[in-house]
Amino acid sequence: MLIEFSISNYRSFREKQTFSMVAAPRLKKGDNVFKPVVKGEKLPDLLKVAAIYGPNASGKSNLIKAFDIVRDVVNRQPSAQFTPLPVFPFRFDPQLADQPSRIELHFIFAEQRYAFELALTPQRIIEERLVSFPKGKETLLYERRHLSSGDEYTFGQQLEGGKDLHELWRKSTGPQVLFISQAVANSSEGMNQLRDPLKWLHAGFMVFFGNTSMLALAQLSQQRAEADISFAEELSLFLKDVDIPVTNIRFDHIEPNLAEPISTGLLQSISEKSKSKTVLTHRTALGEAEFDFREESEGTKNLIGFWLPWNLHDQTRLITQSTALVVDELDSSLHPEIVASLVAKHLKSASPAQLIFTTHDTHLMDAKLLRRDQFWLTERDANGATQLRSIHDFEGRESEDLEKRYYEGRYRGLPFVRRG
């Protein structure tokens, strides 16, 4: 589970900005937080949900992209072919053009707290550092720094494996891959000191961007519904709960049309596996009618996609109890009441999995649903750099009308629109 995430010198982020899921003390709504279980430590409560607001081009999507850097880099494998790492320095400051982007993560996995630091340019990893906190005591596991003379490593006294194995790990680590990834790949199954934090770095964030990701999720959701009738039934009930009158979902076998153009990327791999079409039965006062999935509204398609990660919170390892579901534009093509219903459903779930999303839907700024510390704001300063703040950083009462004060500019984070 995520404690804090910091980013600097990346796209619109100049100085270090920190996004925190640590709950503020003395605020109400106990369902909105959970107590992290950590061996030998008593930590503050963590938030189950955080919503990020701000004007267009203020940096909301850049923050979501920064979350996805970790997953991308963790999945890197040694290769003779150069592929730039997915970072872009802050462009308005020439002094930062050749400096690395920096990420700092504090997280919990398997009842253990960790801090992971990463500095990288498009060309290579510059710094990498992992610290654990057994019983609250800071313990360095390893540190890697790129110097003019080459990569320099410091291994903690508690790091398992021994000198010979550490040297093997070091030699197998290329400039564009993580040391922790290579160490785990070249160690036995019984060595979990680095394997556990790597599991979280690999799957700690499930990141989705707008309609493209939702369409991919919708395709995966249909495949699961076809393979599992109980999933299909639950999907139908979910759609009815949000006022989509679907009474049945059926899958009809189809022969592939070789004349159709071939898709690319993720959607290609999904479509190649699909040999059926989804038919949804809608019921109204006049009777029933069947609709092909392709005839459904974008909102209904998004809902079918959303149901997959929601449903899997407690059922599979796709989303573990330590995973954060991160969605850019959660309100895309959805009515505000439906978005509020999705957020409320997540808050009521027993799973401590976290939900982080960007939105322009101020309907959610309801003190009855979320707390002050669950709203974050982005805005650009005079230098074009993103500033990230929590509404809780501003003075105010817990019960105040957050939406009204937001539009009054009390929290800033509003676009300046020239009129006339």
N, C-alpha and C positions, 0 to 999 in steps of 0.2 A: 504494500500500500504506500501511496505517495505521502511524504511529509512536506517537502519543499522542492521547488525546481527553480534554478536561476540560470539566466542567459545573458551574455554580453557580446558586443561586436558581432551581431548576426542580423542581417537584413536591416530592419528599422530599429533594432536594439543597439544602443551605443554603450552606455554605462550598464553595470550589472543591475538587472531587475529581477526581483524574487517573487514568485507565485507560491503561496503557502496554503496548505490544507489543514493547518493547525487551527483548531477551534478557539475562538476568544472565550475567556472565562466569564461566567455569570450571565451568559445569554440563555434564553429559554429554548424550547423545542428540542427535547432530548432525542427524538427520533431522527433528527438531522445530523447527529454525530454518533460516533462509536468509540469505544475504548480499545486502542491497539494493544494486543497481547505481545509483550516483549519479555524475554527471560531476564530476570534480575534488574529490570528497569520499570519505573512508573512514569509514563509519558502523558502529555496532555491529550485530550480527546481530539479526534480527527474528523473533518467534515466528510459527509457522504456525497455532497453535491456542491459544485461551484459554477456560477454563471458569469460570463465575461461580456461586458458591454463596451461600446465605444463607437465613434464615428467611422465611416468608411475610410480605409487607408490609414487607420490609427495604429495598426499592429496586431489586431486580434488574430487574424489568420497566420501571421508570422509566428506568434506564440505557439499556435497549434503545430505549425511546421517544425518548430524547434523541438517539440516533444517527439516528433517522428524521426529526428536525427539519430537518436539513440538506437532505435530499432534498426535503422538502415546500416549504421556502422557495426552493430553487433553481428549482423548477418553477413558482413564482408568476409570473403575467403581469399587466401593468397592467390594472386594471379599475375601472370607476366604482362598482362594488358593493363595499361593505366586507365583508371576511371576516376574522375575527380570526386572527392568527398563532398557531401551535399551541404556545404556551408558557403555563405556569401557575406563578406565583411560590410560594416556600415559604410555607405558610400560618401556621405557628406563630410567625412573627416579623413583627409589624405594620410594622416599619420597612422590610421588604423588599417590602411589598405593591405599591408603585408603582415598584419598582426593576426593571431589565431582567434577564431570564435571560441567562446568558453561556455561550458555547461557544468552545472553542479547539481547533483541529485542527492537528496536524503530520503531514504525509503526503508521499509520493513518487509522482510520476507522470512518465513519459517521462524517466526518469533525472535528475529535478530535484526538489529538496526545497522544500517550501512550508510556511508557517504562515498559517492563516486564523483570524481572530477575528471573532466576531459577538455583538452584544448586541441584544436585542429584547424588546419588550413585546407583548401581544396587539394593540395598536393600530399599532405601527410599528417599523421598524428604527432602533435608536439609534446603534449603532456597527458599522462593517464595515472590516476591515483585512486586506490581503494582502501577505505578504512572501515573496520568493524568496531562495534561497541559491546563486547561481551560484558554483561553485568554493568553496563554503563561506562566502562573504561575504554577510552580511545586507543585502538590498536592498529597500527599500520600493517597492512598485508603486503602491499607493494607500491612502488612509485617508479614511473618511467618519465624521463625528460630527454628531449632531442636537443643536443648541443652541436656546435660546429664540428666537434670531434666524433660525433655519432650519438647513438642512444645510450644513456646512462640509466642504470637500474639500481634501486634500493629495495631489498627484500626484508620484510619484517621478520623479527626473530621467531614469531609464532607461525609463519607461513609453512604449511606442510610441504613435503616433497624432498627437501634436502638440496644441497648445492648442485649436484650433478643434474638433477631434474630441472632445477631453476635455470640452469645454463641451457638445457635443451629447449625449454620454453622460450627463452630469450632469443635463441638462434632461429627459431621457427616463426618469429613475429616480424612481419614485414612492415614497411612504413605506413601502409594504409589499413592495417588490421589491428584489432585490439589484442593486447597481451593476454587479457583474461580469456578471450575466445580461444587463443592458441594453447594456453595452459590447460584449459579444460579438454580440448580436443586431443591433447597429448598426455593425458593422465588417466589413471584407472577409475573405474566406476565408483570405487569406495572413497575417493577423495572429493569431499563435498565443500571444503572451505571456500573454494572459488566457484564451484558448480552452482551452489545455491544463489549467490547474488547474480550470477550470469543468467540464471533462469528468469529472474525478475527483469534484468536489463533487456532480455530477449522478448518478454511478453508483458512487461509492466504497463505498457500503454497499447491500447488498441485505438488507432487514430483513423478517423474517417473525415473526408473533405466533401461536403456538399452533396449534390445530386449524383455525381459519378460514383462515389463510394457507396451511397445508399442503393443505387441500382445494382452494384455488385453484391451487396448484402442481400438485396431482394432475391437475386438469382440463387444465392446460397440457401436462403430461407426456403425457397420453393423446392430445392433439391432435398433438403432435410424433411420437409413436409411430405414429399413423395415417398421417402424411405421410412418415415415414422408416422403412422396414422394418428397417434396421440398428439404429436406436434402439430399436425394439420388441424385437429379438433381444437387445440388450445389457441392456435392462430385465429381460427374463426371466432372463437369466443372473445379474443382480444380485440378483433376488428369491431365486433358488435358493441363491446364496452365503450369504444370511442365513436359510436354512432355510424359505423359502416355496416349496412344490413346484409352481411355475407352469412349465409346459412350452411354453405358447403363448399369445399375445395376439391376439385377432381383433376386428375392428370391423364391426358389423352396421348397415346403414342403417335409420334409423327415421323415421317421419313425425311431425312435431311434434304434440303433444296440446294443442289450444287450450283445453281445459278446465282444464289445470293452472295454478296460480297463478304469476305472473311473479316471478322473483327480482329482487334489487336490486343495485346497485353492480357490483363487479368480477365476481362470479359471474354476474350477468345478462349482461354482455358476453361472457363465456366460453360460457355455455349457448346464447346466440343463434347462435354460430358452429358449435355442435356439432349435427350431423345424423346421428349414429351412436351406438351404445352399445358399450361395451367389454366383451368376454367373455374371461375368463381360464380356461384349462384347467389343472386341478390333477391331479396324478398321485399315487396311493398304491399300496400293495401290492395293493389290491382292484381297481385300474383307474383310469380317468380320469373326471372330472366337470367340467362347465362351470358357471361362476359369473359372474353379472352383476357389474360393478364395485360397484354399490350393495350387493351382498350381502357384500362383503369386510369384514374387520375394520377398525377404525379404524387399527390398527397397520400393516396392509398398505397402506391408502390413504395413510398418512403416508409410508411407504417409497417408494411410487410418486411422491409429490410430491418427496421428498428427492432422488430420482435425477436430476431435471432439473438443478438447479444443480451437482450433483456431476459429471454427465456433460459439462456444458458448460464446465468449467474450461479446457480446452485447445482447444475446438472452435469457439466463436463469440465474438462481442464482448459477449454478454449478461453474462458475467462476465469481465472483463479480468484480466490478471496483477496489477493494482493494486487489485482489489476485495476487500472483506471481506464474507463471508456471515455475517449476524448473525441468530441464531435464538433466540427466547424459548421456553424449555421444549423443548429438543431431545429430551428423553426422553419426551415426551408419547405415551402409548399404545405405547411400544416397550420390549422387554425390554432389561435392562442390557447383555447380551452383544451385542445388535445395535447399541446406541449405541456401545459400545466398538469394534465392528467398523467402523462408519462413521468414527469419529475416526481409527482406525488407517489406514483406506483413504486418508483425506485426508492424513495425515502422510507416507504413502509416495508420494503423487502427485508428479509433477515440477513441478507448478504452484506458484508462490509465493503464490497466492491464500490469504487468511486466513479462518479459521473462528472465530467468537466466539459463545458460546452460554451461556444460563442453564440450570441443571439442579438437581434435588435428588438425583440419582443418584450417591451417594458410591462406587459400584462403580468409577467412573472414577478415584478417588483412588488410583491404582496407580502406584507409582514406576517400574514397567516400561513404562508407556505414556506418561505425561506428566511434565514436570519441575515442581519446586516453583514456579518463576516463571510457570507456566501456569495456576495456580489463583488465583482472586480471590474475595474474600469481601465481602458487604455486611452491615451491621448498623445498627440505629437507636440513636442515643445518647439521653441523658436529655431532649434537646430535640426528639426526633422526627426528627432529621436523619440522613440516610444517610451512613455512613462506609464508604469503599471501600479495601480493602487487599489486597496480594498475600501469599500464604502465605510467599513468600520474605522478606518483611519481618520474619518471626518467626524466632527462633533455632532451629536444628535441622540435622540431617544430611541430606544428599541422599538417602540410602537409607532414611530412617525411614518407618515405617508412617503415612502421611498420614491415612488414613481413621480409624485408631484414635486418633491425636492430635486429629483434628477432633472426634470424639465425646467425647473427654475434655475438650473446651473449651480446648485449648491455643492454638487460633487464634481463639477466640471465634466469632462468627457463627452461634451456635446459638439456637433459640427457647427462651424460658423458659416452661415448661409447668407450671402449678400442678396438683398432684396431691392427690386426696382432698378 
